[in-house]
């Protein structure tokens, strides 16, 4: 789920315009098959929508197109929180251009306290364009 950032997220990432709340794969879903990347690309598209930037339908970000709204060049930045010990999730987001912006937060669930890390992405449109290009290259290679 993508939504405007919480007040808490804005304290740790004041420039973030969108917060990614949930991105999970079922335990039954095979890992390293591109499913997480597909979901992340969909989340980036949602982030652009929630952040007020229209996705040009595959032309990539910042393309010539006929977009004339005054806010169309504004960057949409994204924040996501992950458990500090979830090294798989951290590596996944970092491989997609996100960086740690806060690593000293704890949240309480079920009477226990857990350390969390906030990761941020400065430009969702640029990240989406990079993912789309990567996926197109991978699809072309698979069809050969």
TORPA-4810 file (N, C-alpha, C, O; in nm, 3 decimals):
<nodes>
NODE_1_0.084_-0.118_0.000_0.000_0.000_0.000_0.089_0.123_0.000_0.188_0.130_0.073_X
NODE_2_0.053_0.220_-0.081_0.125_0.346_-0.090_0.031_0.456_-0.045_-0.086_0.459_-0.083_X
NODE_3_0.084_0.548_0.036_0.002_0.657_0.089_0.091_0.774_0.124_0.213_0.762_0.123_X
NODE_4_0.030_0.889_0.154_0.113_1.001_0.200_0.190_0.960_0.326_0.142_0.875_0.401_X
NODE_5_0.307_1.017_0.349_0.388_0.975_0.464_0.323_1.013_0.597_0.255_1.115_0.608_X
NODE_6_0.346_0.929_0.696_0.297_0.959_0.831_0.382_1.071_0.891_0.490_1.101_0.841_X
NODE_7_0.332_1.131_0.997_0.410_1.236_1.066_0.543_1.178_1.114_0.647_1.243_1.108_X
NODE_8_0.537_1.055_1.161_0.659_0.988_1.208_0.761_0.976_1.094_0.879_1.006_1.112_X
NODE_9_0.715_0.932_0.977_0.806_0.918_0.863_0.864_1.052_0.822_0.981_1.061_0.785_X
NODE_10_0.783_1.156_0.827_0.831_1.289_0.789_0.938_1.341_0.885_1.024_1.419_0.845_X
NODE_11_0.934_1.299_1.011_1.040_1.338_1.106_1.174_1.279_1.063_1.278_1.342_1.082_X
NODE_12_1.171_1.160_1.007_1.295_1.092_0.968_1.333_1.118_0.822_1.450_1.105_0.785_X
NODE_13_1.236_1.153_0.742_1.260_1.179_0.600_1.171_1.296_0.557_1.069_1.275_0.491_X
NODE_14_1.209_1.419_0.594_1.123_1.535_0.567_1.095_1.561_0.419_0.995_1.624_0.386_X
NODE_15_1.182_1.513_0.331_1.160_1.537_0.188_1.072_1.431_0.123_1.034_1.445_0.007_X
NODE_16_1.039_1.325_0.195_0.960_1.215_0.137_0.816_1.258_0.115_0.752_1.314_0.205_X
NODE_17_0.765_1.230_-0.003_0.629_1.269_-0.039_0.532_1.152_-0.032_0.410_1.173_-0.032_X
NODE_18_0.583_1.029_-0.027_0.499_0.909_-0.026_0.563_0.804_0.064_0.685_0.797_0.076_X
NODE_19_0.478_0.723_0.129_0.527_0.615_0.214_0.475_0.482_0.160_0.355_0.466_0.135_X
NODE_20_0.566_0.388_0.144_0.528_0.251_0.109_0.502_0.178_0.239_0.593_0.158_0.319_X
NODE_21_0.377_0.138_0.260_0.339_0.076_0.388_0.360_-0.075_0.389_0.406_-0.130_0.489_X
NODE_22_0.326_-0.141_0.280_0.336_-0.287_0.279_0.375_-0.336_0.141_0.318_-0.295_0.040_X
NODE_23_0.471_-0.425_0.138_0.510_-0.494_0.015_0.561_-0.630_0.058_0.676_-0.644_0.099_X
NODE_24_0.475_-0.729_0.048_0.510_-0.863_0.094_0.484_-0.965_-0.015_0.392_-0.951_-0.095_X
NODE_25_0.567_-1.068_-0.018_0.543_-1.185_-0.100_0.495_-1.297_-0.010_0.544_-1.312_0.102_X
NODE_26_0.402_-1.375_-0.057_0.357_-1.493_0.015_0.474_-1.589_0.030_0.562_-1.594_-0.056_X
NODE_27_0.474_-1.666_0.138_0.579_-1.767_0.156_0.578_-1.868_0.042_0.681_-1.929_0.012_X
NODE_28_0.462_-1.887_-0.022_0.450_-1.983_-0.131_0.508_-1.929_-0.262_0.529_-2.004_-0.358_X
NODE_29_0.534_-1.799_-0.267_0.583_-1.736_-0.389_0.734_-1.762_-0.404_0.810_-1.739_-0.310_X
NODE_30_0.777_-1.810_-0.521_0.921_-1.835_-0.540_1.002_-1.706_-0.529_0.961_-1.601_-0.579_X
NODE_31_1.116_-1.716_-0.466_1.205_-1.601_-0.451_1.299_-1.593_-0.570_1.326_-1.693_-0.637_X
NODE_32_1.349_-1.473_-0.594_1.445_-1.445_-0.701_1.389_-1.478_-0.839_1.462_-1.518_-0.929_X
NODE_33_1.257_-1.461_-0.854_1.193_-1.485_-0.982_1.137_-1.356_-1.041_1.068_-1.359_-1.143_X
NODE_34_1.165_-1.241_-0.978_1.119_-1.112_-1.029_0.986_-1.066_-0.974_0.940_-0.957_-1.008_X
NODE_35_0.922_-1.146_-0.889_0.791_-1.106_-0.836_0.800_-0.983_-0.746_0.714_-0.895_-0.754_X
NODE_36_0.901_-0.977_-0.661_0.920_-0.861_-0.574_0.946_-0.735_-0.654_0.894_-0.628_-0.622_X
NODE_37_1.027_-0.748_-0.758_1.057_-0.633_-0.843_0.931_-0.586_-0.915_0.910_-0.465_-0.930_X
NODE_38_0.848_-0.680_-0.960_0.722_-0.644_-1.026_0.632_-0.568_-0.929_0.572_-0.467_-0.965_X
NODE_39_0.623_-0.617_-0.805_0.542_-0.548_-0.704_0.600_-0.410_-0.672_0.526_-0.314_-0.655_X
NODE_40_0.732_-0.401_-0.663_0.796_-0.273_-0.634_0.770_-0.173_-0.747_0.744_-0.056_-0.721_X
NODE_41_0.777_-0.219_-0.872_0.748_-0.131_-0.985_0.603_-0.082_-0.977_0.575_0.035_-1.004_X
NODE_42_0.510_-0.170_-0.941_0.370_-0.129_-0.925_0.357_-0.028_-0.812_0.279_0.067_-0.822_X
NODE_43_0.432_-0.048_-0.704_0.429_0.047_-0.592_0.484_0.183_-0.636_0.433_0.286_-0.595_X
NODE_44_0.588_0.183_-0.719_0.642_0.309_-0.769_0.539_0.381_-0.856_0.526_0.503_-0.848_X
NODE_45_0.467_0.307_-0.939_0.360_0.368_-1.020_0.253_0.429_-0.929_0.206_0.541_-0.953_X
NODE_46_0.216_0.355_-0.825_0.119_0.407_-0.728_0.174_0.531_-0.658_0.101_0.627_-0.635_X
NODE_47_0.303_0.527_-0.624_0.366_0.641_-0.558_0.359_0.765_-0.646_0.333_0.875_-0.597_X
NODE_48_0.382_0.748_-0.775_0.373_0.862_-0.867_0.231_0.916_-0.872_0.211_1.037_-0.881_X
NODE_49_0.134_0.828_-0.867_-0.007_0.870_-0.867_-0.041_0.943_-0.736_-0.097_1.052_-0.738_X
NODE_50_-0.006_0.881_-0.624_-0.035_0.941_-0.493_0.042_1.072_-0.476_-0.009_1.168_-0.418_X
NODE_51_0.166_1.075_-0.527_0.250_1.194_-0.517_0.214_1.303_-0.616_0.273_1.411_-0.613_X
NODE_52_0.118_1.277_-0.703_0.070_1.379_-0.794_0.136_1.385_-0.930_0.115_1.481_-1.004_X
NODE_53_0.215_1.285_-0.964_0.279_1.281_-1.095_0.214_1.172_-1.177_0.204_1.058_-1.132_X
NODE_54_0.170_1.207_-1.296_0.106_1.108_-1.382_0.209_1.022_-1.451_0.309_1.072_-1.502_X
NODE_55_0.183_0.891_-1.453_0.267_0.797_-1.528_0.226_0.808_-1.673_0.109_0.790_-1.706_X
NODE_56_0.320_0.837_-1.759_0.289_0.857_-1.899_0.256_0.731_-1.975_0.246_0.735_-2.097_X
NODE_57_0.238_0.620_-1.908_0.197_0.497_-1.975_0.311_0.427_-2.045_0.291_0.365_-2.149_X
NODE_58_0.431_0.434_-1.989_0.541_0.357_-2.044_0.648_0.442_-2.110_0.752_0.389_-2.149_X
NODE_59_0.626_0.571_-2.123_0.725_0.656_-2.186_0.839_0.691_-2.093_0.935_0.757_-2.135_X
NODE_60_0.831_0.648_-1.968_0.936_0.681_-1.873_0.914_0.819_-1.815_0.827_0.894_-1.859_X
NODE_61_0.993_0.851_-1.717_0.979_0.979_-1.649_1.052_1.088_-1.726_1.159_1.066_-1.784_X
NODE_62_0.990_1.206_-1.726_1.057_1.322_-1.784_1.065_1.320_-1.935_1.137_1.400_-1.993_X
NODE_63_0.992_1.230_-2.000_0.993_1.225_-2.146_0.926_1.346_-2.206_0.857_1.419_-2.136_X
NODE_64_0.947_1.369_-2.334_0.894_1.485_-2.402_0.744_1.497_-2.393_0.696_1.606_-2.362_X
NODE_65_0.668_1.394_-2.418_0.523_1.387_-2.405_0.449_1.519_-2.405_0.509_1.624_-2.427_X
NODE_66_0.320_1.513_-2.381_0.239_1.634_-2.384_0.192_1.674_-2.246_0.092_1.745_-2.233_X
NODE_67_0.261_1.630_-2.143_0.223_1.668_-2.008_0.249_1.815_-1.988_0.361_1.863_-2.008_X
NODE_68_0.145_1.888_-1.946_0.163_2.030_-1.931_0.128_2.081_-1.793_0.130_2.202_-1.769_X
NODE_69_0.096_1.991_-1.699_0.063_2.039_-1.565_0.188_2.091_-1.499_0.297_2.037_-1.517_X
NODE_70_0.173_2.198_-1.420_0.289_2.265_-1.364_0.366_2.178_-1.265_0.485_2.200_-1.246_X
NODE_71_0.301_2.078_-1.202_0.370_1.994_-1.105_0.431_1.870_-1.166_0.483_1.786_-1.092_X
NODE_72_0.428_1.855_-1.297_0.469_1.729_-1.359_0.618_1.701_-1.346_0.659_1.586_-1.363_X
NODE_73_0.700_1.801_-1.316_0.843_1.776_-1.304_0.885_1.757_-1.158_1.002_1.730_-1.131_X
NODE_74_0.792_1.772_-1.064_0.825_1.752_-0.923_0.863_1.607_-0.899_0.798_1.515_-0.948_X
NODE_75_0.968_1.587_-0.823_1.010_1.451_-0.791_0.924_1.396_-0.679_0.891_1.466_-0.583_X
NODE_76_0.889_1.269_-0.693_0.819_1.197_-0.588_0.922_1.111_-0.517_0.988_1.028_-0.579_X
NODE_77_0.935_1.133_-0.387_1.031_1.055_-0.308_0.953_0.962_-0.214_0.842_0.994_-0.171_X
NODE_78_1.013_0.849_-0.184_0.945_0.740_-0.116_1.022_0.699_0.008_1.145_0.698_0.008_X
NODE_79_0.950_0.664_0.114_1.012_0.608_0.234_0.944_0.476_0.268_0.823_0.461_0.248_X
NODE_80_1.021_0.381_0.318_0.967_0.252_0.363_1.042_0.214_0.491_1.162_0.239_0.504_X
NODE_81_0.971_0.152_0.584_1.030_0.104_0.709_1.039_-0.047_0.704_0.944_-0.114_0.663_X
NODE_82_1.153_-0.101_0.745_1.170_-0.247_0.753_1.233_-0.281_0.887_1.303_-0.199_0.948_X
NODE_83_1.208_-0.403_0.933_1.274_-0.450_1.054_1.425_-0.446_1.031_1.473_-0.489_0.927_X
NODE_84_1.498_-0.396_1.127_1.643_-0.381_1.113_1.710_-0.515_1.082_1.808_-0.519_1.008_X
NODE_85_1.659_-0.622_1.137_1.719_-0.753_1.115_1.678_-0.820_0.986_1.727_-0.928_0.955_X
NODE_86_1.588_-0.759_0.911_1.541_-0.818_0.785_1.640_-0.779_0.675_1.614_-0.690_0.593_X
NODE_87_1.752_-0.847_0.675_1.859_-0.814_0.580_1.818_-0.841_0.436_1.869_-0.776_0.344_X
NODE_88_1.727_-0.936_0.413_1.681_-0.963_0.278_1.604_-0.843_0.223_1.626_-0.801_0.110_X
NODE_89_1.513_-0.789_0.303_1.434_-0.672_0.260_1.526_-0.551_0.241_1.513_-0.478_0.142_X
NODE_90_1.617_-0.530_0.333_1.707_-0.416_0.320_1.789_-0.426_0.192_1.804_-0.328_0.120_X
NODE_91_1.842_-0.545_0.164_1.921_-0.564_0.042_1.835_-0.542_-0.082_1.881_-0.484_-0.181_X
NODE_92_1.711_-0.589_-0.078_1.619_-0.572_-0.191_1.599_-0.423_-0.221_1.615_-0.380_-0.335_X
NODE_93_1.566_-0.345_-0.118_1.541_-0.202_-0.139_1.669_-0.127_-0.176_1.666_-0.039_-0.262_X
NODE_94_1.779_-0.160_-0.112_1.904_-0.092_-0.144_1.948_-0.121_-0.287_2.004_-0.034_-0.353_X
NODE_95_1.923_-0.243_-0.336_1.957_-0.278_-0.475_1.873_-0.199_-0.575_1.909_-0.189_-0.692_X
NODE_96_1.763_-0.143_-0.529_1.675_-0.065_-0.615_1.691_0.085_-0.591_1.604_0.164_-0.628_X
NODE_97_1.801_0.122_-0.529_1.837_0.264_-0.516_1.796_0.330_-0.386_1.817_0.450_-0.370_X
NODE_98_1.739_0.256_-0.293_1.699_0.318_-0.167_1.819_0.323_-0.073_1.910_0.240_-0.082_X
NODE_99_1.819_0.421_0.016_1.928_0.437_0.112_1.872_0.453_0.252_1.761_0.503_0.269_X
NODE_100_1.948_0.411_0.352_1.905_0.423_0.492_1.907_0.570_0.531_2.007_0.639_0.512_X
NODE_101_1.794_0.618_0.587_1.787_0.756_0.635_1.767_0.761_0.787_1.786_0.866_0.848_X
NODE_102_1.730_0.650_0.847_1.717_0.642_0.993_1.735_0.497_1.034_1.673_0.406_0.979_X
NODE_103_1.821_0.475_1.132_1.844_0.338_1.177_1.835_0.326_1.329_1.890_0.233_1.387_X
NODE_104_1.766_0.420_1.391_1.760_0.419_1.537_1.616_0.426_1.589_1.589_0.493_1.689_X
NODE_105_1.525_0.360_1.522_1.384_0.363_1.562_1.343_0.227_1.617_1.389_0.123_1.571_X
NODE_106_1.255_0.230_1.717_1.198_0.106_1.772_1.047_0.121_1.771_0.993_0.228_1.796_X
NODE_107_0.979_0.011_1.741_0.833_0.008_1.742_0.788_-0.107_1.831_0.853_-0.211_1.838_X
NODE_108_0.675_-0.087_1.897_0.622_-0.190_1.987_0.507_-0.262_1.920_0.414_-0.201_1.867_X
NODE_109_0.515_-0.394_1.924_0.408_-0.482_1.875_0.395_-0.597_1.972_0.494_-0.661_2.007_X
NODE_110_0.273_-0.623_2.016_0.250_-0.736_2.104_0.333_-0.734_2.231_0.376_-0.839_2.279_X
NODE_111_0.357_-0.616_2.284_0.433_-0.606_2.408_0.584_-0.615_2.392_0.657_-0.610_2.491_X
NODE_112_0.631_-0.629_2.270_0.775_-0.636_2.244_0.818_-0.516_2.161_0.738_-0.459_2.087_X
NODE_113_0.945_-0.480_2.174_1.001_-0.368_2.100_1.094_-0.422_1.991_1.177_-0.509_2.015_X
NODE_114_1.079_-0.367_1.870_1.159_-0.413_1.755_1.231_-0.294_1.691_1.173_-0.187_1.677_X
NODE_115_1.358_-0.314_1.654_1.429_-0.206_1.583_1.388_-0.200_1.436_1.375_-0.303_1.370_X
NODE_116_1.368_-0.078_1.388_1.330_-0.055_1.249_1.431_0.037_1.182_1.501_0.114_1.248_X
NODE_117_1.436_0.028_1.050_1.521_0.112_0.967_1.433_0.176_0.861_1.347_0.110_0.803_X
NODE_118_1.453_0.305_0.837_1.383_0.375_0.729_1.476_0.385_0.609_1.592_0.425_0.622_X
NODE_119_1.423_0.349_0.493_1.498_0.363_0.368_1.421_0.460_0.279_1.298_0.460_0.278_X
NODE_120_1.493_0.542_0.205_1.430_0.642_0.119_1.482_0.632_-0.023_1.595_0.590_-0.049_X
NODE_121_1.395_0.670_-0.114_1.426_0.678_-0.257_1.395_0.820_-0.300_1.282_0.867_-0.282_X
NODE_122_1.492_0.889_-0.356_1.476_1.031_-0.387_1.391_1.060_-0.510_1.327_1.165_-0.516_X
NODE_123_1.388_0.969_-0.606_1.317_0.997_-0.731_1.249_0.870_-0.781_1.311_0.786_-0.847_X
NODE_124_1.120_0.855_-0.749_1.046_0.734_-0.786_1.036_0.718_-0.937_1.043_0.606_-0.987_X
NODE_125_1.020_0.827_-1.009_1.007_0.818_-1.155_1.135_0.767_-1.219_1.131_0.683_-1.310_X
NODE_126_1.249_0.816_-1.173_1.377_0.769_-1.228_1.400_0.623_-1.194_1.448_0.546_-1.278_X
NODE_127_1.365_0.583_-1.072_1.379_0.443_-1.033_1.288_0.353_-1.116_1.328_0.244_-1.156_X
NODE_128_1.166_0.399_-1.143_1.073_0.321_-1.225_1.125_0.309_-1.368_1.117_0.201_-1.427_X
NODE_129_1.177_0.416_-1.423_1.232_0.411_-1.559_1.348_0.311_-1.566_1.360_0.236_-1.663_X
NODE_130_1.432_0.309_-1.463_1.544_0.215_-1.458_1.494_0.071_-1.449_1.546_-0.017_-1.517_X
NODE_131_1.392_0.048_-1.364_1.335_-0.087_-1.352_1.271_-0.131_-1.482_1.289_-0.245_-1.526_X
NODE_132_1.196_-0.041_-1.545_1.130_-0.075_-1.673_1.233_-0.111_-1.778_1.214_-0.206_-1.854_X
NODE_133_1.343_-0.036_-1.784_1.448_-0.064_-1.882_1.513_-0.199_-1.853_1.540_-0.277_-1.945_X
NODE_134_1.537_-0.227_-1.726_1.596_-0.356_-1.687_1.503_-0.472_-1.726_1.547_-0.573_-1.779_X
NODE_135_1.374_-0.454_-1.697_1.277_-0.561_-1.729_1.266_-0.583_-1.879_1.253_-0.696_-1.925_X
NODE_136_1.271_-0.474_-1.956_1.264_-0.487_-2.102_1.387_-0.561_-2.155_1.375_-0.645_-2.245_X
NODE_137_1.503_-0.531_-2.101_1.625_-0.599_-2.142_1.619_-0.747_-2.106_1.658_-0.832_-2.186_X
NODE_138_1.570_-0.777_-1.985_1.560_-0.916_-1.941_1.459_-0.993_-2.027_1.482_-1.109_-2.061_X
NODE_139_1.348_-0.929_-2.061_1.247_-0.995_-2.144_1.301_-1.021_-2.285_1.275_-1.126_-2.342_X
NODE_140_1.376_-0.926_-2.339_1.435_-0.946_-2.473_1.536_-1.061_-2.472_1.541_-1.141_-2.565_X
NODE_141_1.615_-1.067_-2.366_1.715_-1.173_-2.355_1.647_-1.310_-2.340_1.696_-1.410_-2.392_X
NODE_142_1.535_-1.314_-2.268_1.464_-1.440_-2.248_1.398_-1.489_-2.375_1.378_-1.609_-2.393_X
NODE_143_1.362_-1.398_-2.465_1.295_-1.438_-2.588_1.393_-1.482_-2.697_1.352_-1.537_-2.800_X
NODE_144_1.522_-1.458_-2.677_1.622_-1.499_-2.777_1.649_-1.647_-2.773_1.730_-1.697_-2.851_X
</nodes>
